[in-house]
Amino acid sequence: MKNNKPGVTKNDIFSLVTRYMKEKGVVSPSRISIGAPAYDEKELNQAIDSLLDVWISMGPKVKSFEKQAAKYVGTKYAVAVNSGSSANLIALATFIAVHKIPRGSEVIMPATTFATVASPVIQLGLVPVYVDIDKNSWNIDPTQIEKAISKNTRIIMPVHTFGNPADMDLIKNIAKKHKLLILEDACEAHGASIRNRKVPSFGDMGTWSFFVAHNITTGEGGMVFTNNEEYYNALISLREFGRMPAENNANKRLAYEDKYLGRYDTRYIFIRLGYNVRMTDIAASLGIEQLKKLDDLNAMRFERVNRYMDALKTFHKYLELPSVKKNTVHSFYGFPFIIRKDSPFSRRDITSFLEDRNIETRPFFAGCLPDQPGFRIEPHRTVGKLPISRWARDNGIFVGCHPMLSNTQERQVIQAFRDFFLEKGLK
Ligand SMILES: Cc1ncc(COP(=O)(O)O)c(C=O)c1O
């Protein structure tokens, strides 16, 4: 086999990419989108580095990204996977495996959230119990959690919706009192914190998503966080076919022995039923550079949100705007608002107006999960009539506030709101 030394070095390639990106400059999305990756030559060169080394599946970059993410969030361990949905799936499967949680056990979660908060619960044979959201934070309402608890409850799954930290003090108290586990979904909340402590470091486990619309992105990707070594060992095994964790058998590949298999290659010992939800080194290399920029990218979001808030407060009697609790950092995945009950216009009026001006709008994810066709037919429980969740389902909207929007685009958003109210004759 030939082993020719190429006439160009990696550094030549990196310099060319850098030159290309600098000459191209920052290009804002043509549409005023919900999200867009904030990439420069650093992400591209990290990924090219992996490609040139032909490290294309899970390898050293995944390890390094995990180390960096755990340090950022403040947990002992981080386990990288291929999506936020997979992160929730293996976190729940870990609880089930470690605590031998029986099928039919209940998981309390907000009714207003994304589909794959609840679907892995159902797929694993557990039952979601949907509770209403709080009318100000739009997060799970802790007073409703108490009402939802039954003898089958085992897990509370708070979600830091749109990057707004849920009330972890109250939730932790409830969990402690009733001996419940907490899986904290921070898939929309990179960099959000409570009293300078980052989410999702409050619960027994927590998750992030790196889907392309999120504050930092690897295209597709996710992470599970925990301080618990037993969970960590189950997570890395579940991520990879249910295999005996590689950490346990380094340099001992042929050391495994039992009465059925005799001496056997430890890499082919499967200690449980697992999945394959690994992150690739290409995705991790993007994440490594993204994480370094997270605080700066969030700072740009906060400035944009402040300007939106300033401009929209005049219309506060028609629109419920996001609120940020003292001592918390809200990471503003998007800029959400809800049309007030007595407003003289509908969500359709305002979304059509904004969309006509090239401004992308979205509802509050699934709106109210137990009303979704795929979820209403599955076993579940609800607590009360979920009035706030159904109000958010019918009247909630979010628009983009991400750093890739230009200042001109930001002004277009603000002007569009002003024009909408002007056209309606509302002040
Ligand atoms: C709260 C929440 N949980 C989980 C997910 C799933 O993440 P992913 O799209 O990476 O699978 C999302 C998706 O955005 C989400 O908003």
The ligand as a Gaussian input file, in Angstrom:
#p B3LYP/6-31G(d) Opt

LIG

0 1
 C      -37.894000      20.421000      25.155000
 C      -37.316000      19.556000      24.074000
 N      -36.949000      18.299000      24.375000
 C      -36.416000      17.487000      23.441000
 C      -36.225000      17.914000      22.150000
 C      -35.662000      16.968000      21.143000
 O      -34.409000      17.343000      20.653000
 P      -33.917000      16.836000      19.213000
 O      -34.620000      17.637000      18.181000
 O      -32.438000      17.099000      19.232000
 O      -34.219000      15.396000      19.131000
 C      -36.581000      19.206000      21.781000
 C      -36.396000      19.661000      20.402000
 O      -36.192000      20.776000      20.084000
 C      -37.157000      20.056000      22.766000
 O      -37.556000      21.296000      22.452000

